[in-house]
Structures are given as structure tokens and as C-alpha cells.
Amino acid sequence: MAVRQRTWSGARYRLQPIVVGGVLIAAITSLPNVVAAVYLAHRGRGAAVLSEAMNSNALN
């Protein structure tokens, strides 16, 4: 279903499949960083959250 939705969205906005795939891969690879940042924020580790966010942006 997600692939079908992405294909439809890409066709609607005239995006190349490589662009849609790249954005999808970037979002998927960022998920572990989001989970880690939420976990750290819940524990009150603000500096670690900032570090995780900067690391996520630098690598992805």
C-alpha cells in the first residue's frame, strides 16, 4: 500500500521515481535517530537530543 501511494503521489506531482525513492529511503534511515531522540528527551537529556539531531542531519 505504501509503495502504491508513493507511486501515485510521484505521478501526481510529476516526480521521478528516483526522487520519490530517495526521499523514502532518507525518511526510513532517519527513524532510528528519531526514536533515540525521543527516548533521550523523555529522560531529560537535552544535550544528547541536540547531538542526536545534529548527527542525524549530518549523516542523512
C-alpha positions as CSV (number, residue, x, y, z in Angstrom):
1,M,0.0,0.0,0.0
2,A,2.8,2.4,0.8
3,V,4.5,1.8,-2.5
4,R,1.3,2.3,-4.4
5,Q,0.7,5.6,-2.5
6,R,4.2,6.8,-3.2
7,T,3.8,5.9,-6.9
8,W,0.5,7.8,-7.1
9,S,2.0,10.8,-5.3
10,G,5.0,10.9,-7.5
11,A,2.9,10.7,-10.7
12,R,0.5,13.4,-9.5
13,Y,3.4,15.8,-8.8
14,R,5.4,14.6,-11.8
15,L,8.4,13.4,-9.7
16,Q,10.9,11.0,-11.0
17,P,10.8,7.6,-9.2
18,I,14.4,8.0,-8.2
19,V,13.4,11.2,-6.3
20,V,10.5,9.5,-4.6
21,G,12.7,6.5,-3.7
22,G,15.5,8.8,-2.3
23,V,13.1,10.7,-0.1
24,L,11.5,7.4,1.1
25,I,15.0,5.9,1.9
26,A,16.0,9.1,3.7
27,A,12.9,9.0,5.9
28,I,13.4,5.4,6.7
29,T,17.0,5.8,7.7
30,S,16.1,8.7,10.0
31,L,13.7,6.6,12.0
32,P,16.3,5.2,14.4
33,N,17.5,8.7,15.1
34,V,14.0,9.9,15.9
35,V,13.4,7.0,18.3
36,A,16.7,7.7,20.0
37,A,16.0,11.4,20.3
38,V,12.5,10.9,21.7
39,Y,13.9,8.4,24.2
40,L,16.6,10.8,25.3
41,A,14.2,13.7,25.5
42,H,11.9,11.7,27.7
43,R,14.8,11.1,30.1
44,G,15.7,14.8,30.2
45,R,18.9,14.6,28.3
46,G,18.7,17.8,26.2
47,A,22.3,17.9,25.1
48,A,22.1,14.3,23.9
49,V,19.0,15.1,21.9
50,L,20.7,18.0,20.2
51,S,23.7,15.8,19.5
52,E,21.4,13.1,18.0
53,A,19.6,15.6,15.8
54,M,22.8,17.1,14.5
55,N,24.3,13.6,13.9
56,S,21.1,12.6,12.0
57,N,21.2,15.6,9.7
58,A,25.0,15.3,9.1
59,L,24.7,11.6,8.1
60,N,21.5,11.6,6.1
